[in-house]
């Protein structure tokens, strides 16, 4: 619990510290003025910075656990950092629900609504929370699932399995810094620049490798360790394990589909702009 609470304090403090740098320092205010950022933009950028830091921690944990365990007994060897960071990292998902709520409130903060100005603040805040949860049901549900069930799998429900496989699960977060940078570049008006396109292609590549291709690769490693072919190894997995893989993999496929569609539109727009510039120069 000390590690979990430390995680809550760390991620929340980092988020508030980044907000403070933007809002209460000369350099931060200059950035806000240059890129015409709103409060919701600042909160969102701070949120994405914290997400990138958490992803870095996950990658360090994953590499450490995988390198240590995969070179020994693939099925049984564990490294203490895997379970330790599960306690610390689980706190991030609950912090992020609050952080995303702050961004949501900031976005609607400038909207003036008709009504009684003396309405009960507690009732109003409860209504805003309910509306936020309704509008962000999928991502909030994902965070609660990972923060609760995913945490329990790594700490209690793994059935004695080692960290070789769970190290790769941590590495799923390797694409998050690219996702965060993509959002930040969009906020500061650099969506139509080469760096945005390059980052998008890197994001797609890393996302596919670490969040989709990783699953068959880990099953392949498992099949080698138990001396079975790939299909037989899949069938030999416990039902709960197969259900967990499906729950993790299906959203990744959906998000990858959305990313590919978005990247295709950006590339088409970029090619169109380049062609227009070429025609004008002639």
TIDRENSE-414491 format. One record per residue: residue in one letter; residue number from 1; z, x, y of N, C-alpha, C in turn. Coordinates in steps of 0.02 Angstrom, whole numbers, always signed. Each point is the difference from the previous one (the first is absolute). Example, Ala and Ser with C-alpha at 12.3 -4.5 7.8 and 13.67 -1.06 7.14 Angstrom:
(r 'A'; 1; (+390; +660; -284); (+0; -45; +59); (+0; +45; +60))
(r 'S'; 2; (-36; -18; +53); (+3; +42; +59); (+37; -39; +55))
END
This chain:
(r 'X'; 1; (+0; +41; -61); (+0; -41; +61); (+0; +43; +63))
(r 'X'; 2; (+33; +58; -3); (-1; +46; +57); (-71; +22; +15))
(r 'X'; 3; (-38; +17; -53); (-69; +21; +10); (-42; -57; +28))
(r 'X'; 4; (+10; -60; -26); (-37; -59; +24); (+15; -14; +73))
(r 'X'; 5; (+63; +0; +18); (+19; -13; +70); (-26; +57; +46))
(r 'X'; 6; (+1; +61; -26); (-27; +56; +38); (-74; -11; +15))
(r 'X'; 7; (-36; -28; -49); (-70; -16; +10); (-11; -52; +53))
(r 'X'; 8; (+41; -52; +0); (-4; -52; +51); (+12; +29; +70))
(r 'X'; 9; (+51; +42; +5); (+17; +31; +64); (-56; +47; +22))
(r 'X'; 10; (-25; +40; -46); (-52; +49; +18); (-63; -34; +25))
(r 'X'; 11; (-28; -47; -38); (-64; -30; +18); (+7; -42; +64))
(r 'X'; 12; (+55; -36; +6); (+11; -40; +61); (+9; +45; +61))
(r 'X'; 13; (+38; +54; -8); (+11; +46; +56); (-65; +35; +20))
(r 'X'; 14; (-40; +19; -48); (-64; +32; +15); (-46; -47; +39))
(r 'X'; 15; (-2; -62; -21); (-40; -51; +34); (+23; -9; +73))
(r 'X'; 16; (+65; -6; +9); (+27; -10; +68); (-10; +63; +42))
(r 'X'; 17; (+5; +59; -31); (-10; +63; +37); (-72; +6; +25))
(r 'X'; 18; (-48; -19; -42); (-71; +4; +21); (-13; -50; +56))
(r 'X'; 19; (+29; -60; -5); (-6; -49; +54); (+28; +29; +65))
(r 'X'; 20; (+58; +33; -4); (+32; +29; +59); (-44; +53; +32))
(r 'X'; 21; (-31; +42; -41); (-45; +52; +26); (-57; -31; +40))
(r 'X'; 22; (-29; -53; -26); (-56; -33; +34); (+23; -35; +64))
(r 'X'; 23; (+56; -34; -3); (+20; -45; +55); (+42; +34; +54))
(r 'X'; 24; (+34; +55; -18); (+49; +29; +47); (-10; +74; +15))
(r 'X'; 25; (-59; +26; -15); (-14; +70; +19); (-64; +1; +41))
(r 'X'; 26; (-7; +52; +40); (-60; +6; +43); (-64; +3; -41))
(r 'X'; 27; (+1; +41; -53); (-60; +6; -42); (-17; -65; -34))
(r 'X'; 28; (+51; -35; -24); (-11; -64; -33); (-30; -51; +47))
(r 'X'; 29; (+27; -5; +61); (-26; -49; +48); (-71; +18; +21))
(r 'X'; 30; (-15; +65; +2); (-68; +21; +17); (-50; -22; -54))
(r 'X'; 31; (+21; +5; -64); (-42; -23; -56); (-11; -75; +5))
(r 'X'; 32; (+54; -37; +16); (-5; -73; +6); (-49; -18; +56))
(r 'X'; 33; (+4; +35; +56); (-44; -14; +57); (-72; +19; -16))
(r 'X'; 34; (-10; +57; -33); (-67; +24; -15); (-37; -48; -46))
(r 'X'; 35; (+34; -23; -52); (-32; -42; -50); (+15; -74; +8))
(r 'X'; 36; (+35; -18; +55); (+15; -70; +16); (+32; -36; -59))
(r 'X'; 37; (+55; +29; -23); (+35; -27; -59); (+51; -52; +20))
(r 'X'; 38; (+6; -52; -40); (+51; -52; +11); (+62; +18; -41))
(r 'X'; 39; (+54; -39; +9); (+60; +11; -40); (-14; -7; -75))
(r 'X'; 40; (-40; -50; -17); (-15; -10; -71); (-40; +60; -27))
(r 'X'; 41; (-43; +29; +41); (-37; +60; -21); (+48; +58; -14))
(r 'X'; 42; (+48; +9; +46); (+49; +54; -9); (+40; -10; -63))
(r 'X'; 43; (+25; -60; -10); (+40; -14; -60); (-41; +10; -63))
(r 'X'; 44; (-63; -21; +2); (-44; +7; -58); (-15; +74; -14))
(r 'X'; 45; (-13; +39; +52); (-13; +71; -9); (+62; +35; -28))
(r 'X'; 46; (+59; -18; +25); (+63; +28; -26); (+8; -17; -74))
(r 'X'; 47; (-15; -63; -17); (+4; -22; -69); (-45; +41; -45))
(r 'X'; 48; (-60; +14; +24); (-48; +38; -40); (+20; +74; -7))
(r 'X'; 49; (+32; +27; +52); (+26; +69; -6); (+53; +4; -55))
(r 'X'; 50; (+45; -48; -1); (+53; -1; -50); (-30; -9; -70))
(r 'X'; 51; (-51; -42; -6); (-34; -10; -64); (-29; +66; -26))
(r 'X'; 52; (-30; +38; +46); (-29; +64; -19); (+53; +50; -23))
(r 'X'; 53; (+57; +0; +34); (+56; +44; -20); (+25; -19; -69))
(r 'X'; 54; (+9; -64; -12); (+22; -24; -66); (-49; +19; -54))
(r 'X'; 55; (-65; -6; +16); (-52; +19; -48); (+3; +74; -17))
(r 'X'; 56; (+14; +41; +51); (+7; +72; -11); (+59; +14; -47))
(r 'X'; 57; (+56; -33; +11); (+58; +8; -44); (-18; -20; -72))
(r 'X'; 58; (-37; -56; -7); (-20; -23; -66); (-44; +51; -35))
(r 'X'; 59; (-46; +29; +37); (-46; +49; -29); (+38; +62; -22))
(r 'X'; 60; (+47; +23; +40); (+41; +58; -18); (+39; -15; -64))
(r 'X'; 61; (+29; -61; -3); (+37; -21; -60); (-46; -4; -60))
(r 'X'; 62; (-59; -30; +9); (-46; -8; -56); (-25; +66; -27))
(r 'X'; 63; (-19; +46; +44); (-25; +66; -21); (+55; +38; -37))
(r 'X'; 64; (+62; -2; +28); (+56; +35; -31); (+14; -28; -70))
(r 'X'; 65; (+4; -67; -5); (+16; -31; -64); (-55; +11; -51))
(r 'X'; 66; (-63; -8; +22); (-57; +7; -47); (-7; +72; -24))
(r 'X'; 67; (+4; +48; +46); (-7; +71; -19); (+55; +22; -48))
(r 'X'; 68; (+60; -25; +12); (+57; +18; -43); (-6; -33; -68))
(r 'X'; 69; (-16; -64; -1); (+3; -39; -62); (-63; +6; -43))
(r 'X'; 70; (-59; +1; +32); (-62; -1; -39); (-12; +66; -37))
(r 'X'; 71; (+33; +53; +22); (-7; +65; -34); (+50; +7; -57))
(r 'X'; 72; (+43; -50; -10); (+49; +1; -54); (-13; -59; -47))
(r 'X'; 73; (+51; -36; -19); (-8; -59; -42); (-24; -57; +44))
(r 'X'; 74; (-63; -20; -7); (-31; -49; +45); (+38; -66; -1))
(r 'X'; 75; (+25; -19; -58); (+31; -66; -6); (+74; -1; +18))
(r 'X'; 76; (+34; +57; -3); (+73; -2; +6); (+29; +41; +57))
(r 'X'; 77; (-34; +50; +25); (+28; +45; +50); (+3; -34; +68))
(r 'X'; 78; (+57; +7; +34); (+9; -30; +66); (+26; +52; +50))
(r 'X'; 79; (-14; -12; +63); (+26; +42; +54); (+44; -44; +44))
(r 'X'; 80; (+58; +26; +21); (+48; -42; +37); (-28; -29; +65))
(r 'X'; 81; (-51; +33; +29); (-26; -23; +65); (-33; -69; -7))
(r 'X'; 82; (-25; -16; -60); (-35; -64; -10); (+47; -59; +11))
(r 'X'; 83; (+58; +1; -33); (+48; -55; +9); (+34; +4; +67))
(r 'X'; 84; (+14; +60; +25); (+34; +7; +64); (-43; -30; +56))
(r 'X'; 85; (-65; +16; +0); (-42; -28; +53); (-14; -74; -9))
(r 'X'; 86; (+6; -24; -62); (-8; -73; -11); (+53; -38; +41))
(r 'X'; 87; (+62; +26; +2); (+53; -31; +40); (-16; +6; +74))
(r 'X'; 88; (-22; +59; +21); (-14; +12; +71); (-63; -38; +22))
(r 'X'; 89; (-53; +3; -41); (-63; -31; +18); (+2; -76; -3))
(r 'X'; 90; (+42; -28; -43); (+5; -73; -4); (+22; -29; +67))
(r 'X'; 91; (+41; +38; +36); (+23; -23; +66); (-58; -8; +49))
(r 'X'; 92; (-52; +41; -8); (-57; -4; +46); (-32; -69; +0))
(r 'X'; 93; (-7; -29; -58); (-35; -64; -6); (+38; -56; +35))
(r 'X'; 94; (+67; +4; -1); (+39; -50; +35); (+1; +14; +75))
(r 'X'; 95; (+3; +64; +19); (-7; +18; +70); (-67; -25; +28))
(r 'X'; 96; (-53; +9; -40); (-67; -16; +25); (-10; -74; +11))
(r 'X'; 97; (+35; -42; -38); (-3; -73; +13); (+27; -14; +69))
(r 'X'; 98; (+56; +32; +18); (+28; -8; +68); (-45; +29; +53))
(r 'X'; 99; (-28; +59; -14); (-44; +33; +48); (-63; -41; +14))
(r 'X'; 100; (-30; -27; -52); (-59; -42; +9); (+17; -64; +38))
(r 'X'; 101; (+62; -25; -9); (+23; -58; +38); (+3; +17; +75))
(r 'X'; 102; (+24; +60; +16); (+3; +22; +70); (-70; +2; +31))
(r 'X'; 103; (-49; +25; -39); (-69; +1; +24); (-26; -71; +10))
(r 'X'; 104; (+16; -43; -47); (-23; -70; +4); (+29; -35; +61))
(r 'X'; 105; (+64; +11; +13); (+32; -31; +59); (-29; +26; +64))
(r 'X'; 106; (-15; +65; +2); (-29; +30; +60); (-69; -28; +14))
(r 'X'; 107; (-38; -15; -53); (-67; -27; +9); (+1; -69; +31))
(r 'X'; 108; (+50; -40; -18); (+3; -68; +27); (+46; -4; +61))
(r 'X'; 109; (+29; +57; +18); (+49; +1; +55); (-30; -18; +67))
(r 'X'; 110; (-64; +17; +10); (-32; -14; +65); (-29; -70; +4))
(r 'X'; 111; (+3; -37; -55); (-27; -68; +0); (+53; -48; +28))
(r 'X'; 112; (-16; -33; +55); (+47; -47; +30); (-9; -69; -33))
(r 'X'; 113; (+54; -25; -28); (-3; -64; -34); (+39; -53; +38))
(r 'X'; 114; (-27; -60; +1); (+35; -55; +33); (+59; -22; -43))
(r 'X'; 115; (+53; -22; +33); (+59; -23; -36); (+62; +9; +41))
(r 'X'; 116; (+55; -15; -31); (+65; +5; +34); (+22; +72; +2))
(r 'X'; 117; (+8; +28; +59); (+20; +70; +8); (+71; +11; -24))
(r 'X'; 118; (+39; -53; -7); (+70; +7; -21); (+9; -12; -74))
(r 'X'; 119; (-55; +4; -38); (+5; -11; -72); (+44; +52; -32))
(r 'X'; 120; (+30; -18; -56); (+47; +44; -36); (-36; +62; -24))
(r 'X'; 121; (+25; +59; +20); (-32; +63; -16); (+1; +13; -75))
(r 'X'; 122; (+55; -19; -34); (+6; +11; -72); (-52; -40; -38))
(r 'X'; 123; (-8; -63; +20); (-50; -44; -31); (-70; +28; +12))
(r 'X'; 124; (-13; +24; +62); (-65; +27; +17); (-16; +62; -42))
(r 'X'; 125; (+50; +45; -7); (-11; +61; -39); (-11; -16; -74))
(r 'X'; 126; (+37; -49; -25); (-9; -21; -70); (-71; -27; -10))
(r 'X'; 127; (-23; -40; +48); (-68; -28; -4); (-51; +56; +1))
(r 'X'; 128; (+10; +51; +43); (-47; +56; +4); (-2; +39; -66))
(r 'X'; 129; (+59; +10; -30); (+3; +34; -64); (-39; -38; -54))
(r 'X'; 130; (+10; -66; -1); (-34; -42; -50); (-76; +2; +11))
(r 'X'; 131; (-20; -2; +63); (-72; +3; +16); (-28; +68; -19))
(r 'X'; 132; (+37; +52; +14); (-21; +68; -18); (-8; +7; -76))
(r 'X'; 133; (+49; -24; -37); (-3; +4; -73); (-58; -40; -28))
(r 'X'; 134; (-14; -58; +32); (-56; -41; -22); (-67; +33; +13))
(r 'X'; 135; (-7; +32; +58); (-63; +32; +19); (-12; +66; -36))
(r 'X'; 136; (+54; +31; -25); (-5; +65; -33); (+28; -3; -71))
(r 'X'; 137; (-12; -55; -33); (+30; -13; -65); (-20; +54; -51))
(r 'X'; 138; (-64; +20; -1); (-24; +47; -51); (+32; +68; +8))
(r 'X'; 139; (-1; +28; +61); (+26; +67; +10); (+76; +1; -6))
(r 'X'; 140; (+34; -53; +23); (+73; -4; -8); (+18; -5; -73))
(r 'X'; 141; (-37; -42; -37); (+11; -7; -72); (-11; +66; -36))
(r 'X'; 142; (-52; +36; +20); (-14; +66; -29); (+58; +48; +12))
(r 'X'; 143; (+27; +0; +61); (+55; +45; +17); (+63; -18; -40))
(r 'X'; 144; (+14; -63; -7); (+60; -21; -37); (-8; +18; -74))
(r 'X'; 145; (-61; -11; -27); (-13; +16; -70); (+9; +74; -13))
(r 'X'; 146; (-31; +43; +43); (+5; +72; -10); (+72; +24; +12))
(r 'X'; 147; (+32; -26; +54); (+68; +22; +16); (+51; -20; -51))
(r 'X'; 148; (-12; -56; -36); (+48; -23; -50); (-22; +18; -71))
(r 'X'; 149; (-56; -30; -22); (-21; +11; -69); (-23; +71; -12))
(r 'X'; 150; (-40; +28; +46); (-23; +68; -8); (+58; +50; -2))
(r 'X'; 151; (+49; -12; +43); (+60; +41; +1); (+37; -4; -67))
(r 'X'; 152; (+7; -61; -27); (+36; -9; -63); (-37; +33; -58))
(r 'X'; 153; (-67; -2; +2); (-39; +32; -54); (+14; +75; -2))
(r 'X'; 154; (+0; +32; +58); (+9; +72; +3); (+71; +20; -18))
(r 'X'; 155; (+49; -40; +22); (+70; +20; -10); (+31; -26; -64))
(r 'X'; 156; (-20; -61; -24); (+34; -29; -57); (-45; -25; -56))
(r 'X'; 157; (-59; -25; +16); (-40; -36; -49); (-57; +41; -30))
(r 'X'; 158; (+0; +64; +10); (-56; +42; -24); (+3; +11; -75))
(r 'X'; 159; (+54; -19; -32); (+4; +6; -73); (+1; +71; -25))
(r 'X'; 160; (+28; +45; +39); (+5; +70; -22); (-62; +41; +12))
(r 'X'; 161; (-52; -29; +31); (-61; +37; +14); (+13; +54; +53))
(r 'X'; 162; (-36; +55; -6); (+8; +55; +47); (-36; -13; +66))
(r 'X'; 163; (-1; +53; +41); (-26; -7; +69); (-73; +19; +7))
(r 'X'; 164; (-33; +20; -53); (-70; +20; +6); (-41; -59; +27))
(r 'X'; 165; (+12; -59; -27); (-38; -59; +21); (+25; -26; +67))
(r 'X'; 166; (+66; +0; +11); (+27; -26; +62); (-15; +47; +59))
(r 'X'; 167; (-11; +64; -14); (-21; +45; +52); (-67; -21; +29))
(r 'X'; 168; (-45; -22; -44); (-66; -24; +24); (+7; -66; +38))
(r 'X'; 169; (+48; -41; -18); (+11; -62; +37); (+21; +15; +72))
(r 'X'; 170; (+43; +50; +8); (+19; +20; +68); (-61; +24; +40))
(r 'X'; 171; (-47; +32; -34); (-59; +26; +34); (-48; -55; +23))
(r 'X'; 172; (+13; -62; -18); (-40; -55; +25); (+4; -4; +77))
(r 'X'; 173; (+55; +26; +28); (+9; -3; +72); (-41; +53; +38))
(r 'X'; 174; (-39; +41; -36); (-38; +54; +33); (-52; -27; +49))
(r 'X'; 175; (-22; -62; -10); (-51; -29; +45); (+30; -29; +63))
(r 'X'; 176; (+66; -10; +1); (+32; -34; +57); (-9; +36; +67))
(r 'X'; 177; (+6; +67; +4); (-12; +33; +65); (-69; -14; +29))
(r 'X'; 178; (-50; -5; -43); (-68; -15; +24); (-4; -73; +24))
(r 'X'; 179; (+34; -45; -36); (+2; -70; +22); (+36; -5; +68))
(r 'X'; 180; (+55; +37; +7); (+37; -1; +63); (-42; +29; +57))
(r 'X'; 181; (-33; +56; -13); (-41; +31; +53); (-57; -46; +20))
(r 'X'; 182; (-28; -35; -49); (-54; -48; +15); (+24; -54; +48))
(r 'X'; 183; (+60; -26; -11); (+28; -50; +44); (+15; +27; +70))
(r 'X'; 184; (+26; +62; +2); (+16; +31; +65); (-63; +13; +40))
(r 'X'; 185; (-53; +27; -33); (-63; +13; +35); (-30; -65; +28))
(r 'X'; 186; (+8; -54; -38); (-25; -64; +24); (+39; -24; +61))
(r 'X'; 187; (+65; +10; +0); (+42; -21; +56); (-16; +37; +65))
(r 'X'; 188; (-18; +64; -6); (-12; +40; +60); (-74; +2; +19))
(r 'X'; 189; (-39; -44; -30); (-70; -9; +20); (-48; +52; -26))
(r 'X'; 190; (+15; +32; -57); (-45; +50; -28); (-34; -24; -63))
(r 'X'; 191; (-11; -65; -4); (-28; -30; -60); (-73; +19; -11))
(r 'X'; 192; (-35; +15; +54); (-71; +16; -5); (-14; +75; +7))
(r 'X'; 193; (+47; +40; -24); (-7; +73; +5); (-9; +30; -70))
(r 'X'; 194; (-29; +61; -3); (-9; +33; -65); (+65; +10; -39))
(r 'X'; 195; (+55; +14; +36); (+64; +12; -35); (+24; -63; -36))
(r 'X'; 196; (-15; -58; +28); (+18; -64; -32); (-40; -8; -64))
(r 'X'; 197; (-65; +16; +2); (-43; -6; -59); (+22; +48; -54))
(r 'X'; 198; (+12; +64; +19); (+21; +50; -49); (+67; -19; -32))
(r 'X'; 199; (+47; -22; +42); (+65; -21; -27); (-8; -59; -48))
(r 'X'; 200; (-45; -47; +18); (-11; -57; -44); (-28; +20; -68))
(r 'X'; 201; (-46; +48; -1); (-28; +24; -63); (+53; +36; -41))
(r 'X'; 202; (+42; +40; +34); (+55; +34; -34); (+49; -50; -29))
(r 'X'; 203; (+14; -53; +39); (+46; -52; -23); (-27; -33; -63))
(r 'X'; 204; (-64; -18; +0); (-30; -31; -59); (+3; +45; -61))
(r 'X'; 205; (-15; +64; +10); (-1; +47; -56); (+70; +9; -30))
(r 'X'; 206; (+48; +13; +43); (+69; +11; -23); (+29; -65; -30))
(r 'X'; 207; (-15; -57; +32); (+24; -64; -25); (-26; -12; -71))
(r 'X'; 208; (-65; +12; -10); (-30; -11; -66); (+31; +46; -53))
(r 'X'; 209; (+8; +64; +17); (+26; +48; -48); (+73; -15; -17))
(r 'X'; 210; (+42; -11; +52); (+72; -4; -10); (+25; -71; -16))
(r 'X'; 211; (-39; -51; +15); (+24; -68; -12); (-40; -39; -52))
(r 'X'; 212; (-58; +26; -19); (-40; -36; -50); (-15; +45; -60))
(r 'X'; 213; (-34; +57; +13); (-17; +46; -55); (+62; +29; -34))
(r 'X'; 214; (+56; +1; +37); (+61; +27; -27); (+23; -38; -63))
(r 'X'; 215; (-10; -65; -2); (+25; -40; -56); (-34; +18; -66))
(r 'X'; 216; (-67; +0; -4); (-30; +21; -64); (+15; +73; -18))
(r 'X'; 217; (+8; +43; +51); (+16; +70; -14); (+69; +7; -32))
(r 'X'; 218; (+49; -37; +27); (+67; +3; -27); (+1; -28; -71))
(r 'X'; 219; (-37; -54; -12); (-4; -28; -67); (-33; +49; -48))
(r 'X'; 220; (-51; +36; +26); (-33; +52; -40); (+50; +55; -20))
(r 'X'; 221; (+42; +21; +48); (+51; +51; -15); (+48; -27; -53))
(r 'X'; 222; (+18; -64; +6); (+45; -31; -48); (-33; -2; -70))
(r 'X'; 223; (-65; -16; -2); (-35; -4; -64); (+0; +68; -36))
(r 'X'; 224; (-7; +54; +39); (+1; +67; -29); (+69; +15; -29))
(r 'X'; 225; (+52; -20; +38); (+69; +16; -21); (+20; -37; -63))
(r 'X'; 226; (-30; -59; -12); (+18; -39; -60); (-54; +2; -53))
(r 'X'; 227; (-52; +42; +12); (-54; +10; -49); (-37; -65; -17))
(r 'X'; 228; (-18; -37; +52); (-39; -61; -8); (-61; +2; +45))
(r 'X'; 229; (-52; -38; -18); (-56; -7; +46); (+21; -43; +59))
(r 'X'; 230; (-42; -2; +52); (+19; -33; +62); (+16; -74; -10))
(r 'X'; 231; (-43; -36; -35); (+9; -72; -9); (+63; -14; -41))
(r 'X'; 232; (+10; +39; -53); (+60; -9; -42); (+63; +15; +40))
(r 'X'; 233; (-4; +50; +44); (+57; +17; +42); (+18; -57; +47))
(r 'X'; 234; (-51; -33; +27); (+12; -58; +44); (+35; -55; -39))
(r 'X'; 235; (-25; -14; -61); (+30; -53; -41); (+71; +17; -21))
(r 'X'; 236; (+15; +64; -6); (+66; +21; -23); (+53; -5; +55))
(r 'X'; 237; (-21; -7; +62); (+48; -4; +55); (+41; -64; -7))
(r 'X'; 238; (+64; +2; +19); (+41; -61; +0); (-30; -52; +46))
(r 'X'; 239; (+11; -63; -16); (-28; -54; +40); (+22; +4; +73))
(r 'X'; 240; (+64; +16; +11); (+25; +5; +68); (-35; +55; +39))
(r 'X'; 241; (-17; +55; -35); (-35; +55; +33); (-70; -21; +20))
(r 'X'; 242; (-35; -36; -45); (-68; -23; +16); (+0; -50; +57))
(r 'X'; 243; (+50; -43; +2); (+5; -48; +55); (+14; +36; +66))
(r 'X'; 244; (+43; +50; -2); (+16; +38; +60); (-62; +37; +27))
(r 'X'; 245; (-39; +29; -46); (-61; +35; +20); (-48; -49; +33))
(r 'X'; 246; (-7; -60; -30); (-45; -50; +29); (+23; -21; +69))
(r 'X'; 247; (+66; -10; +8); (+27; -20; +65); (-12; +53; +53))
(r 'X'; 248; (+5; +63; -20); (-12; +55; +46); (-74; +11; +15))
(r 'X'; 249; (-42; -6; -52); (-70; +18; +6); (-42; -54; +36))
(r 'X'; 250; (+12; -63; -14); (-42; -53; +28); (+0; -1; +77))
(r 'X'; 251; (+58; +6; +33); (-2; +3; +73); (-38; +61; +26))
(r 'X'; 252; (+4; +56; -36); (-36; +60; +21); (-75; -11; -2))
(r 'X'; 253; (-23; -35; -52); (-72; -15; -5); (-21; -45; +57))
(r 'X'; 254; (+41; -49; +18); (-16; -46; +54); (-2; +37; +67))
(r 'X'; 255; (+50; +42; +13); (+2; +38; +63); (-57; +50; +4))
(r 'X'; 256; (-18; +30; -58); (-56; +47; +0); (-65; -36; +17))
(r 'X'; 257; (-8; -61; -26); (-58; -41; +16); (-4; -14; +75))
(r 'X'; 258; (+56; -17; +30); (+2; -13; +73); (-17; +64; +39))
(r 'X'; 259; (+27; +57; -24); (-13; +64; +34); (-74; +19; -3))
(r 'X'; 260; (-31; -10; -58); (-71; +16; -8); (-42; -44; +47))
(r 'X'; 261; (+17; -65; +4); (-36; -44; +46); (+8; +23; +72))
(r 'X'; 262; (+61; +18; +20); (+13; +24; +68); (-37; +65; +14))
(r 'X'; 263; (+1; +46; -48); (-33; +65; +9); (-76; -9; +5))
(r 'X'; 264; (-27; -47; -39); (-72; -13; +3); (-20; -25; +69))
(r 'X'; 265; (+40; -45; +29); (-15; -26; +66); (+3; +55; +53))
(r 'X'; 266; (+51; +43; -5); (+8; +55; +49); (-59; +48; -5))
(r 'X'; 267; (-21; +17; -62); (-57; +46; -9); (-64; -30; +27))
(r 'X'; 268; (-11; -65; -13); (-60; -33; +25); (+0; -1; +76))
(r 'X'; 269; (+58; -14; +29); (+6; +0; +74); (-13; +69; +28))
(r 'X'; 270; (+27; +52; -33); (-9; +68; +22); (-74; +21; -3))
(r 'X'; 271; (-34; -18; -55); (-70; +17; -8); (-43; -37; +52))
(r 'X'; 272; (+17; -63; +13); (-36; -39; +50); (+6; +32; +69))
(r 'X'; 273; (+62; +20; +18); (+12; +32; +65); (-39; +66; +6))
(r 'X'; 274; (-2; +40; -54); (-36; +63; +2); (-75; -12; +8))
(r 'X'; 275; (-26; -51; -34); (-71; -16; +6); (-17; -23; +71))
(r 'X'; 276; (+44; -39; +30); (-11; -24; +69); (+0; +59; +49))
(r 'X'; 277; (+47; +47; -11); (+3; +59; +44); (-64; +42; -7))
(r 'X'; 278; (-24; +6; -62); (-61; +39; -12); (-60; -32; +35))
(r 'X'; 279; (-6; -66; -5); (-55; -36; +32); (+3; +7; +77))
(r 'X'; 280; (+61; -4; +26); (+8; +6; +73); (-19; +70; +24))
(r 'X'; 281; (+18; +51; -40); (-15; +69; +20); (-75; +13; +0))
(r 'X'; 282; (-37; -37; -43); (-73; +9; -2); (-33; -37; +58))
END
